[in-house]
Amino acid sequence: MSCSGSHSNPSEAGTSGGVTAGIFGSFYSDTSSSMMNDVRSSGFTTVFIWSVHIDTAGNLSLNDTPIVTNGTYVGYSSWPGLISTLKKSPTSVNRIEVSIGAWGTSDFHDVQRIMNSKGLGPSTNLYKNFEVLKTVTGADAADFDDEDLYDSTTTVAFGEMLSSMGYKISLCPYRNVPYWQAVKSKLGNRVDAVWLQCYAGGAYNNPATWNAALGTKVYPGLWSNHGTNCQDGDSPSQVETQMAIWRSTSSVTGGFIWYYDDIQHCGPSTAAYATAVRHPLGG
């Protein structure tokens, strides 16, 4: 992934105390209530389940694991119950998004192939599978991390399909401003958040530039410590410094961290990263 923020209505995009703080991760386990409890107590408001992939038949996988096939959930039987605990009080989490796509995948190409051959109506396998995914995850939104197609006609039609079953749409850009402008313009208020990647391929992104281009404030994101000996990426203190700069230069009201699995490996803690996002923004 090379991922993700903007948003039109703070009350809809997972805020707490006026500040939105998102965390991407796989969050897929058959037993890990401790993982869910860690996130619930962290201070993060939005959880992104990363990453949902679509095959040519419209079946869905979470990373490499099939989870919805032919209208039936086929993942761990305990997982829906675990995910449902994320928003149960006491918790800081008030929004769940399923993130679709990533670098090096063909997900949006596959949506286009399905759309051109069968359409995107309620009778299609793709439609039925995303209905099941919403029920299983309790997702409030679908996050578009299109890094393989960049065809606004396809993405808008896909967004309209998901919106018809109750998903809000969020965008996850790191390049190609004209494409994301077209998607946001055509989907209108179906899009309630934009999560701007400011790491990896998006390392030189300026939130202020994207604010102006998309006509809404974006939520910029950074990559936690990772890599060999956990020396790559940003520590919580570095995240806090950068968020303070973006608040001053771009008036941002939220941000996100990529990637929970790296935090688990490198530390220091999920809560430390949530505080690093929220504190300089007044949260």
C-alpha positions as CSV (number, residue, x, y, z in Angstrom):
1,M,0.0,0.0,0.0
2,S,0.9,3.5,-0.5
3,C,-1.9,5.2,1.4
4,S,-4.1,8.0,2.6
5,G,-7.2,12.2,4.1
6,S,-10.0,14.6,3.6
7,H,-13.4,15.0,5.0
8,S,-16.5,17.1,4.6
9,N,-18.3,16.4,7.9
10,P,-16.2,15.7,11.0
11,S,-19.1,14.1,12.8
12,E,-19.2,11.4,10.1
13,A,-15.6,10.6,9.7
14,G,-14.7,9.3,13.1
15,T,-13.8,12.2,15.4
16,S,-13.3,12.5,19.1
17,G,-13.0,15.9,20.7
18,G,-13.0,17.4,17.2
19,V,-9.9,15.4,16.1
20,T,-9.9,12.4,13.7
21,A,-7.1,9.8,14.2
22,G,-7.0,6.7,11.9
23,I,-5.0,3.5,12.1
24,F,-4.5,1.1,9.2
25,G,-3.9,-2.6,9.9
26,S,-5.0,-6.1,8.9
27,F,-6.8,-6.7,12.3
28,Y,-7.5,-10.3,11.2
29,S,-7.3,-13.0,13.7
30,D,-9.3,-15.9,15.0
31,T,-8.5,-15.3,18.7
32,S,-7.0,-11.9,19.3
33,S,-9.4,-10.0,21.6
34,S,-6.3,-8.4,23.1
35,M,-5.6,-6.7,19.7
36,M,-9.1,-5.3,19.7
37,N,-8.8,-4.1,23.3
38,D,-5.5,-2.4,22.5
39,V,-7.1,-0.4,19.7
40,R,-10.2,0.4,21.7
41,S,-8.2,1.9,24.5
42,S,-5.7,3.7,22.2
43,G,-7.3,7.0,21.3
44,F,-7.6,6.1,17.6
45,T,-11.1,7.0,16.3
46,T,-11.1,5.3,12.8
47,V,-9.9,1.7,12.1
48,F,-9.1,0.7,8.5
49,I,-9.2,-3.0,7.8
50,W,-6.5,-3.4,5.2
51,S,-6.7,-4.6,2.5
52,V,-9.7,-6.0,0.7
53,H,-8.9,-7.5,-2.7
54,I,-11.3,-8.3,-5.5
55,D,-10.9,-11.1,-8.0
56,T,-12.3,-11.4,-11.5
57,A,-15.4,-13.2,-10.2
58,G,-16.1,-10.5,-7.6
59,N,-15.0,-12.6,-4.6
60,L,-13.2,-10.9,-1.8
61,S,-10.0,-11.6,0.1
62,L,-8.4,-9.9,3.0
63,N,-4.8,-9.7,1.9
64,D,-4.2,-13.3,0.8
65,T,-7.1,-14.9,2.7
66,P,-10.5,-15.5,1.1
67,I,-13.2,-13.9,3.3
68,V,-16.4,-13.6,1.2
69,T,-17.0,-16.0,-1.7
70,N,-20.3,-16.2,-3.7
71,G,-22.2,-14.3,-1.2
72,T,-21.0,-16.3,1.8
73,Y,-18.5,-15.3,4.5
74,V,-15.7,-17.9,4.6
75,G,-13.3,-16.4,7.1
76,Y,-12.7,-17.2,10.7
77,S,-16.0,-17.8,12.4
78,S,-14.9,-15.7,15.4
79,W,-13.7,-12.7,13.5
80,P,-17.0,-10.8,13.0
81,G,-17.6,-11.0,16.8
82,L,-14.1,-9.7,17.5
83,I,-14.4,-6.8,15.0
84,S,-17.8,-5.9,16.5
85,T,-16.1,-5.2,19.9
86,L,-14.1,-2.3,18.4
87,K,-17.0,0.2,18.8
88,K,-18.4,-1.2,22.1
89,S,-18.0,1.2,25.0
90,P,-15.6,2.0,26.5
91,T,-13.7,2.7,23.3
92,S,-12.2,5.5,21.3
93,V,-13.2,3.9,18.0
94,N,-16.4,5.2,16.3
95,R,-15.8,4.4,12.7
96,I,-14.6,1.3,10.7
97,E,-13.6,1.4,7.1
98,V,-12.7,-1.5,4.7
99,S,-9.8,-0.4,2.6
100,I,-9.9,-1.6,-1.0
101,G,-6.8,-1.8,-3.2
102,A,-3.1,-1.3,-2.7
103,W,0.1,-0.9,-4.7
104,G,0.7,-3.8,-7.1
105,T,-2.8,-5.1,-7.2
106,S,-5.5,-5.3,-9.9
107,D,-8.6,-4.6,-7.8
108,F,-9.9,-1.6,-9.7
109,H,-9.1,-3.3,-13.0
110,D,-11.2,-6.3,-11.8
111,V,-14.1,-4.0,-10.9
112,Q,-13.9,-2.5,-14.4
113,R,-13.9,-5.9,-16.0
114,I,-16.9,-7.0,-13.9
115,M,-18.7,-3.7,-14.6
116,N,-18.2,-4.0,-18.4
117,S,-19.3,-7.7,-18.5
118,K,-22.0,-8.0,-15.9
119,G,-22.7,-4.5,-14.5
120,L,-22.7,-3.6,-10.8
121,G,-26.3,-4.3,-9.9
122,P,-27.8,-6.1,-6.8
123,S,-27.8,-9.4,-8.7
124,T,-24.1,-9.5,-9.2
125,N,-21.6,-11.5,-7.1
126,L,-19.6,-8.3,-6.4
127,Y,-22.6,-6.5,-5.0
128,K,-23.7,-9.5,-2.9
129,N,-20.2,-10.0,-1.5
130,F,-19.9,-6.4,-0.4
131,E,-23.2,-6.6,1.3
132,V,-22.0,-9.6,3.2
133,L,-18.7,-7.8,4.0
134,K,-20.6,-4.8,5.5
135,T,-22.6,-7.1,7.7
136,V,-19.5,-9.0,8.8
137,T,-17.4,-6.0,9.6
138,G,-20.0,-3.4,10.6
139,A,-18.1,-1.1,8.2
140,D,-19.2,2.5,8.0
141,A,-17.2,3.3,4.9
142,A,-15.2,1.9,2.0
143,D,-11.8,3.4,1.5
144,F,-10.6,3.6,-2.1
145,D,-6.8,3.0,-2.4
146,D,-6.7,2.9,-6.2
147,E,-3.2,2.5,-7.3
148,D,-3.7,0.4,-10.4
149,L,-6.4,1.8,-12.8
150,Y,-7.1,5.5,-12.2
151,D,-10.3,5.5,-14.3
152,S,-12.9,7.8,-12.7
153,T,-15.8,6.3,-14.6
154,T,-15.2,2.9,-13.0
155,T,-14.4,4.3,-9.5
156,V,-17.5,6.5,-9.5
157,A,-19.8,3.6,-10.5
158,F,-18.2,1.4,-7.9
159,G,-18.7,4.2,-5.3
160,E,-22.3,4.5,-6.3
161,M,-22.8,0.8,-5.9
162,L,-21.3,0.8,-2.4
163,S,-23.2,3.9,-1.4
164,S,-26.5,2.2,-2.4
165,M,-25.9,-0.4,0.3
166,G,-25.0,2.1,3.0
167,Y,-21.2,2.6,2.8
168,K,-19.8,6.1,2.9
169,I,-16.8,6.5,0.6
170,S,-13.4,7.7,1.6
171,L,-10.5,8.4,-0.8
172,C,-6.8,7.4,-0.2
173,P,-4.6,9.3,-2.7
174,Y,-0.9,9.7,-3.0
175,R,-0.7,10.9,-6.6
176,N,-2.7,11.8,-9.7
177,V,-4.6,14.9,-8.5
178,P,-6.9,15.2,-11.6
179,Y,-8.2,11.7,-11.1
180,W,-9.1,12.2,-7.5
181,Q,-10.6,15.6,-8.2
182,A,-12.9,13.9,-10.8
183,V,-13.9,11.1,-8.4
184,K,-14.7,13.4,-5.6
185,S,-16.6,15.8,-7.8
186,K,-18.8,13.1,-9.3
187,L,-19.4,11.2,-6.1
188,G,-20.2,14.4,-4.2
189,N,-21.3,14.0,-0.6
190,R,-21.0,10.2,-0.8
191,V,-17.3,11.0,-0.1
192,D,-17.0,12.1,3.5
193,A,-13.2,11.6,4.0
194,V,-9.9,11.8,2.2
195,W,-6.8,10.2,3.8
196,L,-3.7,11.5,2.1
197,Q,-0.5,9.4,2.0
198,C,2.4,11.5,3.1
199,Y,5.0,8.6,3.2
200,A,6.5,6.2,0.7
201,G,5.3,7.2,-2.8
202,G,3.5,10.2,-1.2
203,A,6.3,11.4,1.0
204,Y,6.5,14.8,-0.7
205,N,2.7,15.5,-0.6
206,N,1.7,18.8,0.9
207,P,-1.7,18.7,2.6
208,A,-2.4,22.3,1.8
209,T,-2.0,21.6,-2.0
210,W,-4.5,18.7,-1.7
211,N,-6.9,20.8,0.4
212,A,-7.0,23.3,-2.4
213,A,-7.3,20.7,-5.2
214,L,-10.1,18.7,-3.6
215,G,-11.9,21.6,-1.9
216,T,-11.8,20.1,1.5
217,K,-9.4,19.5,4.3
218,V,-7.4,16.3,4.0
219,Y,-6.2,14.0,6.8
220,P,-2.4,13.4,6.2
221,G,-0.8,10.1,7.3
222,L,2.6,8.9,8.3
223,W,4.3,5.5,8.5
224,S,5.2,4.3,12.0
225,N,8.7,2.9,12.8
226,H,9.3,-0.2,10.7
227,G,12.0,-1.9,8.6
228,T,15.3,-3.4,9.6
229,N,15.9,-2.8,13.3
230,C,12.7,-0.6,13.2
231,Q,14.9,2.4,12.0
232,D,12.6,3.4,9.1
233,G,9.5,5.6,9.4
234,D,8.5,8.0,12.2
235,S,8.5,7.7,15.9
236,P,5.7,9.2,17.9
237,S,7.7,12.3,18.7
238,Q,8.4,12.7,15.0
239,V,4.7,12.2,14.1
240,E,3.8,14.8,16.7
241,T,6.2,17.4,15.3
242,Q,5.0,16.9,11.8
243,M,1.3,17.0,12.8
244,A,2.0,20.4,14.6
245,I,3.6,21.7,11.4
246,W,0.6,20.6,9.3
247,R,-1.8,22.1,11.7
248,S,0.0,25.4,11.3
249,T,0.4,25.3,7.5
250,S,-2.6,23.4,6.4
251,S,-5.2,23.7,9.2
252,V,-5.5,19.9,9.4
253,T,-8.0,18.5,12.0
254,G,-6.9,14.9,11.9
255,G,-4.4,12.4,10.6
256,F,-3.6,8.7,10.5
257,I,-0.9,6.1,11.0
258,W,0.2,3.3,8.7
259,Y,0.6,0.6,10.0
260,Y,-0.7,-1.2,13.1
261,D,1.2,-4.4,12.4
262,D,4.5,-2.5,12.4
263,I,3.6,-0.8,15.7
264,Q,3.0,-4.3,17.2
265,H,6.5,-5.3,16.0
266,C,8.4,-2.1,16.6
267,G,6.6,-0.2,19.4
268,P,6.4,1.8,21.4
269,S,2.6,1.5,21.7
270,T,-0.6,2.0,19.8
271,A,-1.7,4.7,22.3
272,A,1.6,6.6,21.9
273,Y,1.0,6.9,18.2
274,A,-2.7,8.0,18.7
275,T,-1.5,10.6,21.1
276,A,1.1,11.8,18.6
277,V,-1.6,12.4,16.0
278,R,-4.2,13.9,18.4
279,H,-2.2,16.1,20.8
280,P,-0.8,18.7,18.4
281,L,-4.3,19.0,16.8
282,G,-6.0,19.7,20.1
283,G,-7.3,16.2,20.8
